[in-house]
Amino acid sequence: MTLEYIFSKNYLFDPVPTQESRLYIPLLIVFSVMLVLPLLMTMSKSLDKKIKSKIFYIFLLPGILGLIYIFCRYEQLPWLGSRFALFVIVLTFIVWSIVNFIWMLKYIPEQRQQKILKEKYEKYLPEKKINKK
């Protein structure tokens, strides 16, 4: 199997591809990890809320769509279980990741600068007094 054959119209746009049992387990593992990873990230307290929300949806949507794809592939549903559907899911994940990576390259330095300024100004503020009765 060559790359030419993989990206040919007959192979990529086959509406009902054959059932390949060796493909289900790796795809199931990948898409399950894509569902568990955002849940673990939401429990992390070290990440910023905006970054958490962006990463959450980067992995959640392709994970869900991937599990739906595996089901449709197993049931041999036309077009929903095709290789083109898998290609669209992977392409969506890659493009969405690139867009959010570029956003983070701009967002993280801004947040650091704001944190430094905030610490600089808070250094000169008086400490809060605790009322004791």
Residue pairs with C-beta under 8 A, 6 or more apart in sequence:
5 11
6 12
11 83
12 83
12 84
12 87
13 82
13 83
13 84
14 82
14 83
15 78
15 79
15 82
16 76
16 77
16 78
16 81
16 82
17 73
17 81
17 82
17 83
19 73
19 74
19 76
23 73
24 70
24 73
24 74
27 66
27 69
27 70
27 86
28 67
28 70
30 66
31 62
31 63
31 66
31 67
31 69
31 70
32 63
32 67
33 63
34 59
34 60
34 62
34 63
34 66
35 59
35 60
35 63
35 64
35 67
37 59
38 55
38 56
38 57
38 58
38 59
38 60
38 63
41 47
41 52
41 55
41 56
42 52
42 56
44 52
47 55
48 111
50 107
51 104
51 107
51 108
54 100
54 103
54 104
55 100
58 93
58 96
58 97
58 100
61 92
61 96
62 89
62 90
62 92
62 93
62 96
65 89
65 92
66 86
66 89
68 80
69 80
69 81
69 85
69 86
69 89
72 80
72 81
72 85
73 81
74 81
75 81
79 85
